[in-house]
Amino acid sequence: MKLKIKKGDTVQVITGVDKGKEGRVLEIYPSKMKVLVEGVNEKIKHEKPSQQNQQGGRVTKSAPLHYSNVKLIQSK
């Protein structure tokens, strides 16, 4: 199935905790029917110290949303 939402479009979340928030689409996962929106559905991941991240700690990352939970506001 082809999604009408493309990378770079502006979308608004219509359901869930982040309802009403708007953001730009960073990535699309057509096989999973999900989209990654900037600044929406952020999750905290704890990371161990490593060569790249010497201190470690909590890192905030955006998680993908199902495409049916977002509404297209402005096309690219």
PLY file of the C-alpha trace (Angstrom):
ply
format ascii 1.0
element vertex 76
property float x
property float y
property float z
element edge 75
property int vertex1
property int vertex2
end_header
0.00 0.00 0.00
1.29 3.45 -0.92
1.19 6.19 1.74
0.03 9.70 0.83
2.43 11.22 3.36
5.94 11.92 2.07
9.26 12.79 3.70
9.41 16.51 4.49
5.61 17.00 4.79
4.13 18.74 7.83
1.66 16.58 9.77
-0.48 16.89 12.90
-1.05 14.09 15.43
-4.76 13.35 15.78
-4.74 10.67 18.53
-2.68 9.66 21.55
-0.63 11.49 24.15
0.83 13.95 21.62
-2.58 14.87 20.15
-2.51 18.30 18.49
1.28 18.49 18.05
2.67 19.28 14.61
5.98 18.28 13.11
7.93 17.51 9.95
8.14 13.92 8.67
11.75 12.70 8.94
11.36 9.12 7.67
8.70 6.79 6.29
8.47 3.03 6.86
5.97 1.84 4.19
6.26 -1.86 5.05
5.29 -1.16 8.68
2.85 1.67 7.73
4.65 4.06 10.13
6.09 7.57 9.96
8.77 9.24 12.07
7.77 12.81 13.02
10.21 15.37 14.40
9.56 16.25 18.07
6.61 13.87 18.50
6.35 10.54 20.39
9.72 10.99 22.08
11.02 8.09 24.18
13.89 8.06 26.69
16.58 5.40 26.22
19.28 4.69 28.78
22.71 4.13 27.24
25.90 2.72 28.72
29.10 4.74 28.43
30.98 3.93 25.21
33.78 5.33 23.04
31.35 7.68 21.23
29.34 8.61 24.33
31.84 8.72 27.18
29.33 9.80 29.83
26.36 7.61 28.91
22.99 8.45 30.50
19.52 9.20 29.18
19.04 9.92 25.48
15.75 11.18 23.98
14.75 9.67 20.61
11.62 10.02 18.48
9.70 6.80 17.86
7.60 6.12 14.75
3.79 6.56 14.73
1.24 4.63 12.70
0.27 6.67 9.64
-3.44 6.56 10.61
-2.64 8.62 13.73
-1.41 11.63 11.76
-3.13 14.11 9.43
-1.41 15.87 6.53
-1.25 19.65 7.11
1.11 20.87 4.40
2.68 18.96 1.56
6.33 19.54 0.68
0 1
1 2
2 3
3 4
4 5
5 6
6 7
7 8
8 9
9 10
10 11
11 12
12 13
13 14
14 15
15 16
16 17
17 18
18 19
19 20
20 21
21 22
22 23
23 24
24 25
25 26
26 27
27 28
28 29
29 30
30 31
31 32
32 33
33 34
34 35
35 36
36 37
37 38
38 39
39 40
40 41
41 42
42 43
43 44
44 45
45 46
46 47
47 48
48 49
49 50
50 51
51 52
52 53
53 54
54 55
55 56
56 57
57 58
58 59
59 60
60 61
61 62
62 63
63 64
64 65
65 66
66 67
67 68
68 69
69 70
70 71
71 72
72 73
73 74
74 75
